[in-house]
Amino acid sequence: MAGGTAPGRVPLVAVAHGSRDPRAAATVAALLGRVPLDVRVAYLDHSAPTLGQALAGLREAVVLPLLLTEAYHSRVDLPAALNEARAREPRLRVRYGHTLGPHPLLLTALERRLGEAGVPAGDPDTAVVLVSAGSSDARANAVIAEMARVWRRSGWWTVTPAYASAASPTPAEAAASLVRAGAPRVVVAPYLLAPGYFADKVRRDSLAAGASVVADVLGPAPELVDVLMERYEAARREPVTLAG
């Protein structure tokens, strides 16, 4: 897979979470198809290829977690898989990079998706529920709460964080609370990379709880391409140190 391959550049191996829903892999392919590099995709679960399979035949690669927050997968699962791959192939030279988020451009991408759904950026009569997948890692959830605090400064009625799993409030709880608080309009911005179980549940439950709009997932937004390229270049200069 390549989005207009740049000769001589170190290949990028982008590692996504993976899903049983085929729309997720299609969305990842659409995103990576816009990246002007030699790109391979790998998945942590539910889909092939694995990271080891994606690295096969390479002598050098930049590995980036196609994940929106630092949590267990990026801190533990991916480094373990990389160390295993390097043990099998000692000549393999890998530079490991940071997750996509947090990054200011991701707020721009969220506003893009809301705008496509008819919600003007920073509308003072609109309360936003910022929804992430949620994590058992409190640090990851705190990142979403901080994103919501920063985004409030854009002029919204308010921005409230919510989590599709593993933490509270849920999107439905957050939407219902804003309705009770008298928000003129409640909309939901999914901080999710691809469609699938979580995105469908967020849409269904949020609308039932009183939200008037649920934006699309981030998907192949051009801002994500820019973030990917920035993370790639940063990993080439100063890769993340892996334990083990």
Salt bridges, closest charged atoms under 4 A:
ASP21 OD2 - ARG23 NH2 2.60
ASP45 OD2 - HIS46 NE2 3.44
GLU60 OE2 - ARG93 NH1 3.54
GLU60 OE2 - ARG95 NH1 2.74
GLU70 OE2 - HIS98 ND1 3.60
ASP77 OD2 - HIS73 ND1 2.72
GLU84 OE2 - ARG88 NH1 3.13
GLU89 OE1 - ARG59 NH1 3.88
GLU89 OE2 - ARG91 NE 3.26
GLU116 OE1 - ARG113 NH1 3.02
ASP123 OD2 - ARG185 NH2 3.69
ASP137 OD2 - ARG75 NH1 2.48
ASP137 OD2 - ARG139 NH2 3.11
GLU146 OE1 - ARG149 NH2 2.88
ASP200 OD2 - ARG23 NH2 2.79
ASP205 OD2 - LYS201 NZ 2.65
ASP205 OD1 - ARG204 NE 3.79
GLU223 OE2 - ARG112 NH2 2.92
GLU230 OE1 - HIS103 NE2 3.09
GLU233 OE2 - ARG9 NH2 2.28
GLU233 OE1 - ARG236 NH1 3.95
